[in-house]
């Protein structure tokens, strides 16, 4: 509500003339008009010394909708009253009440004033009128060309077109069902504007294929519509590029006997999908097999030519990761047949048992 104001000389002359000539008119709401519901403090007294009450003192109206405010007085010496407004003005009427009514409110800076004259004094009050408009469209786009890259900042833009008042706008950001950020707009312009707030993301590989979304909400206070008007963008599906990562554990070093078979697995995942490559000592008994994201090598009948370092590289647009295994070959002496070892063990056991028997016999004598 605005503070006490003095009417202009022209308005004063109109009021004085109306005092003498105006017919007795009592303005009341039409029977077909539904009774609006307002918060608890639905009436407001005028500035001190001004005997006017507005019901409600504040209104929040959607662009193009009707608007109504009742102005009343209980002053016994009230002579004439009315509404001064570019839309919905009433001229002068007799007390105790007059309604400001607009069938289709489309004026963004409207300031209706209810006035009353008592004796030789005049005063006026103004309701607080908020006109709002929901966005024509809400969309989400990337500021940067190309995909997201793990660990590098990436910016998304929420494009909100033709909304008012932007100072009451709250932008909610989501990744899937996870709320990630809330933004407001610092702007006092009441006419429709288009705004494009941004969200900074530090992508992780777990964000790949996630759906980002922005929601524009108009929070218009206790006199505004509930639930709050909101509009959501279509989801932006994240494409996060990241280094390959090996999927299985691996050994660093292995010892092979002559003639032994061995297969080494190398499987990795990444975005884009990595290319797999083995580097190893050249030998005729090594075979490579490939399928999807894996590339394996097999040693068939190991020989001394297979000793060395076997390196697997996984490469994509982001970079290369490497793992290796060292193959150590046993010498022919080290690789003696197992039956020979067992013969030695058996002979030792027989000798040991013989000694025990001899000692036992001597002790009995």
C-alpha positions in Angstrom: 0.0 0.0 0.0 1.3 3.4 -0.9 1.5 6.4 1.6 -0.9 9.2 1.9 -1.0 11.5 -1.1 -2.8 14.8 -1.9 -5.2 15.0 -4.9 -4.4 17.3 -7.8 -6.3 20.6 -8.1 -8.1 19.3 -11.1 -9.3 16.2 -9.2 -10.3 18.4 -6.3 -12.5 20.5 -8.7 -14.1 17.3 -10.0 -14.8 16.1 -6.6 -16.4 19.3 -5.5 -18.6 19.3 -8.6 -19.5 15.7 -8.1 -20.4 16.5 -4.5 -23.2 18.7 -5.7 -24.3 16.8 -8.8 -23.5 13.1 -8.4 -26.4 10.8 -7.9 -26.5 8.4 -5.0 -24.7 5.3 -6.3 -23.7 2.2 -4.2 -21.3 0.0 -6.0 -21.3 -3.6 -4.9 -19.9 -6.8 -6.4 -22.1 -8.5 -9.0 -24.0 -11.5 -7.8 -22.3 -13.8 -10.3 -18.8 -12.8 -9.3 -17.2 -15.6 -7.2 -15.8 -14.6 -3.8 -12.0 -14.7 -4.0 -9.9 -16.4 -1.4 -7.0 -14.3 0.1 -4.5 -14.9 2.9 -5.3 -14.0 6.5 -4.5 -10.3 6.2 -7.0 -9.7 3.4 -7.8 -6.1 4.2 -5.6 -3.1 4.8 -6.2 0.3 6.4 -5.1 3.4 4.6 -2.2 5.6 5.8 -2.7 7.2 9.1 -5.6 9.7 8.9 -7.0 8.3 5.7 -10.2 6.4 6.4 -9.9 3.9 3.5 -9.6 0.1 3.6 -8.6 -2.1 0.6 -9.8 -5.7 0.2 -7.4 -7.2 -0.7 -4.5 -4.8 -0.3 -2.4 -6.9 -2.7 -3.3 -8.8 -5.8 -1.4 -11.1 -8.1 -3.0 -11.5 -11.5 -2.0 -13.6 -14.6 -1.6 -11.5 -17.7 -5.0 -11.2 -19.4 -7.1 -12.4 -16.4 -9.7 -10.2 -14.5 -8.8 -8.2 -11.4 -10.9 -6.8 -8.6 -10.2 -4.7 -5.5 -12.8 -3.3 -3.1 -12.3 0.1 -1.5 -14.4 1.1 1.5 -14.7 3.7 4.2 -16.4 3.9 7.5 -15.8 7.7 7.9 -19.2 9.4 8.8 -18.1 12.6 7.0 -17.1 10.9 3.7 -18.6 12.8 0.9 -17.4 11.2 -2.4 -15.0 8.5 -3.4 -13.8 6.5 -6.4 -11.0 4.9 -8.4 -8.5 6.7 -10.5 -6.9 4.4 -13.0 -5.9 4.1 -16.7 -8.0 1.0 -16.8 -11.1 0.4 -14.6 -11.5 3.9 -13.3 -14.9 4.7 -11.8 -15.1 8.4 -11.6 -16.8 9.7 -8.3 -19.4 7.8 -6.4 -21.1 8.1 -3.0 -19.6 6.2 -0.1 -19.2 3.8 1.6 -17.6 1.4 -1.1 -16.4 1.3 -4.6 -14.9 -1.6 -6.6 -12.0 -1.4 -9.1 -12.7 -4.0 -11.7 -10.8 -4.9 -14.8 -12.1 -7.7 -17.1 -8.7 -8.3 -18.8 -5.6 -6.9 -17.1 -2.9 -6.3 -19.6 -1.1 -3.1 -18.4 2.2 -4.0 -16.8 2.7 -0.7 -14.9 -0.8 -0.1 -13.7 -1.3 1.9 -10.5 -4.9 2.2 -9.5 -5.7 4.7 -6.8 -8.8 4.8 -4.5 -9.6 8.3 -3.3 -12.0 9.8 -0.8 -12.9 13.3 0.2 -14.0 14.2 3.7 -14.9 17.8 4.4 -12.0 19.8 3.0 -9.5 16.9 3.0 -8.7 14.3 0.3 -6.6 11.1 0.5 -5.9 8.1 -1.6 -4.5 4.6 -1.3 -3.0 2.2 -3.8 -3.2 -1.6 -3.8 0.0 -3.5 -4.7 -0.7 -5.1 -8.1 1.6 -7.8 -9.5 1.0 -8.9 -13.1 2.7 -12.1 -14.1 3.2 -14.1 -17.2 4.5 -17.7 -17.5 7.3 -18.4 -20.0 6.5 -19.1 -23.7 9.2 -21.8 -23.6 11.9 -23.2 -21.5 14.8 -25.1 -23.1 18.3 -26.3 -22.2 21.4 -26.1 -24.4 25.2 -26.4 -24.2 27.3 -23.3 -24.3 30.3 -25.2 -25.5 30.5 -27.2 -28.8 31.2 -30.9 -28.6 30.7 -33.4 -25.8 31.6 -33.1 -22.1 35.0 -34.2 -21.1 35.6 -35.8 -17.6 37.2 -33.2 -15.3 36.8 -30.2 -17.6 34.2 -27.5 -16.8 31.2 -27.6 -19.0 28.3 -25.0 -19.1 24.6 -25.6 -19.7 22.2 -22.7 -20.5 18.6 -22.6 -19.5 16.8 -20.5 -22.1 13.6 -18.9 -20.6 11.6 -16.8 -23.0 9.1 -14.0 -22.3 8.5 -14.3 -18.6 7.5 -11.7 -16.0 8.4 -10.6 -13.4 11.9 -12.1 -13.7 12.7 -11.0 -10.2 10.3 -13.6 -8.9 11.8 -16.4 -11.0 13.6 -19.3 -9.4 15.5 -21.7 -11.7 15.9 -25.3 -10.4 18.5 -27.6 -12.0 18.3 -31.4 -11.8 20.5 -34.3 -12.9 18.0 -37.1 -13.1 16.1 -36.9 -9.8 19.0 -35.2 -8.0 18.7 -31.5 -7.4 22.0 -29.9 -8.2 21.5 -26.1 -8.1 19.1 -23.2 -7.5 19.3 -19.8 -9.1 17.5 -16.4 -8.9 17.5 -13.4 -11.2 18.5 -10.0 -9.8 16.2 -7.7 -11.9 13.4 -5.4 -11.0 11.9 -5.0 -14.5 8.2 -6.0 -14.4 7.6 -6.4 -18.1 8.3 -9.7 -19.8 12.0 -10.6 -20.5 13.9 -13.5 -21.8 16.8 -14.7 -19.6 19.5 -17.4 -19.9 21.0 -18.5 -16.6 23.9 -21.0 -16.8 25.0 -24.0 -14.8 28.7 -25.0 -14.5 29.3 -28.7 -14.4 32.5 -30.6 -13.7 31.6 -33.9 -15.5 32.4 -37.3 -14.1 32.2 -40.5 -16.1 29.2 -41.5 -14.0 27.3 -38.5 -15.5 27.4 -40.2 -19.0 23.9 -40.6 -20.3 22.5 -38.6 -17.4 19.5 -36.3 -18.1 20.0 -32.7 -17.1 16.9 -30.5 -16.8 16.0 -26.9 -15.7 12.7 -25.8 -14.3 11.5 -22.2 -14.3 9.3 -21.4 -11.2 7.5 -18.1 -10.5 7.3 -17.6 -6.7 4.8 -14.8 -6.2 4.2 -14.9 -2.5 1.2 -15.7 -0.4 -1.2 -13.8 -2.7 0.1 -15.7 -5.7 -1.1 -18.9 -7.2 -0.5 -22.2 -5.4 1.2 -24.4 -6.4 3.6 -22.0 -8.0 3.5 -21.8 -11.8 6.4 -23.8 -13.3 7.6 -24.9 -16.7 10.3 -27.6 -17.4 12.7 -28.0 -20.2 13.1 -31.2 -22.2 16.1 -33.2 -20.8 19.6 -32.7 -22.0 21.4 -36.0 -22.3 25.0 -35.8 -21.2 27.7 -37.4 -23.4 30.7 -37.5 -21.2 34.0 -38.6 -22.8 36.6 -40.2 -20.5 39.8 -42.2 -20.5 39.6 -45.9 -20.9 39.7 -48.0 -17.7 40.7 -51.7 -17.5 37.8 -53.8 -16.2 39.7 -56.8 -14.7 42.5 -57.2 -12.3 45.8 -58.4 -13.7 49.1 -59.9 -12.7 52.4 -58.0 -13.0 54.7 -61.0 -13.4 54.3 -64.7 -14.2 56.6 -67.6 -14.5 56.0 -70.2 -17.2 57.5 -73.6 -17.7 58.6 -74.9 -21.1 55.6 -76.1 -23.1 53.0 -74.5 -20.8 50.0 -72.6 -22.3 48.9 -69.2 -21.1 46.2 -66.6 -22.1 46.4 -62.9 -21.1 43.1 -60.9 -21.1 42.9 -57.2 -21.8 39.4 -55.6 -21.5 38.7 -51.9 -21.2 35.8 -49.5 -21.3 35.7 -45.8 -22.1 33.9 -43.1 -24.1 34.5 -43.2 -27.0 35.0 -47.0 -27.0 38.8 -47.6 -26.8 40.9 -49.4 -29.4 42.9 -52.2 -27.8 46.5 -53.1 -28.9 49.1 -55.6 -27.5 52.8 -55.2 -27.8 54.9 -58.3 -27.1 58.0 -60.3 -28.1 57.5 -61.7 -31.6 57.0 -65.4 -31.6 55.3 -67.9 -33.8 53.4 -69.5 -31.0 51.5 -66.4 -29.9 47.9 -65.9 -31.0 45.6 -62.8 -30.7 41.8 -62.9 -30.4 39.6 -59.8 -30.5 35.9 -59.2 -29.8 34.1 -56.0 -28.8 36.1 -54.2 -26.0 38.6 -57.0 -25.4 41.8 -58.2 -27.0 43.5 -61.4 -25.7 46.7 -63.1 -26.5 47.5 -66.8 -26.0 50.9 -68.5 -25.7 50.8 -72.0 -27.0 53.6 -74.3 -25.8 55.8 -71.7 -24.2 59.5 -71.5 -25.2 62.4 -69.3 -24.3 61.3 -66.9 -27.1 58.2 -66.0 -25.1 60.1 -64.4 -22.3 59.7 -60.6 -22.0 57.2 -57.8 -21.3 53.7 -58.0 -22.7 52.0 -54.5 -22.9 48.3 -53.8 -23.5 47.3 -50.3 -24.6 43.7 -48.9 -24.6 43.3 -45.7 -26.6 40.5 -43.3 -27.4 40.2 -39.6 -28.1 40.9 -38.6 -24.5 44.2 -40.6 -24.2 45.9 -43.9 -23.6 46.1 -46.2 -20.6 48.6 -49.0 -20.3 49.1 -52.2 -18.4 51.8 -54.8 -18.7 52.9 -58.3 -17.5 56.4 -59.7 -17.5 56.8 -63.4 -18.6 59.7 -65.3 -17.0 60.6 -68.6 -18.6 62.0 -71.5 -16.5 65.2 -73.0 -17.8 65.3 -76.7 -18.8 67.1 -77.6 -15.6 64.6 -75.7 -13.6 61.8 -77.4 -15.5 63.0 -81.0 -14.6 60.2 -83.6 -14.9 58.1 -83.9 -11.8 58.6 -87.7 -11.7 62.3 -87.2 -11.0 61.5 -85.1 -8.0 59.1 -87.7 -6.7 61.8 -90.4 -7.0 64.2 -88.4 -4.9 61.5 -87.7 -2.3 60.6 -91.5 -2.1 64.2 -92.5 -1.7 64.7 -90.1 1.1 61.7 -91.3 2.9 62.8 -95.0 2.6 66.2 -94.2 4.0 64.7 -92.2 6.9 62.4 -95.1 7.7 65.3 -97.6 7.6 67.3 -95.6 10.1 64.3 -95.4 12.4 63.8 -99.2 12.3 67.5 -99.9 13.0 67.5 -97.5 16.0 64.3 -99.1 17.4 65.8 -102.7 17.2 69.0 -101.6 19.0 67.0 -100.0 21.8 65.1 -103.3 22.4 68.3 -105.3 22.8 
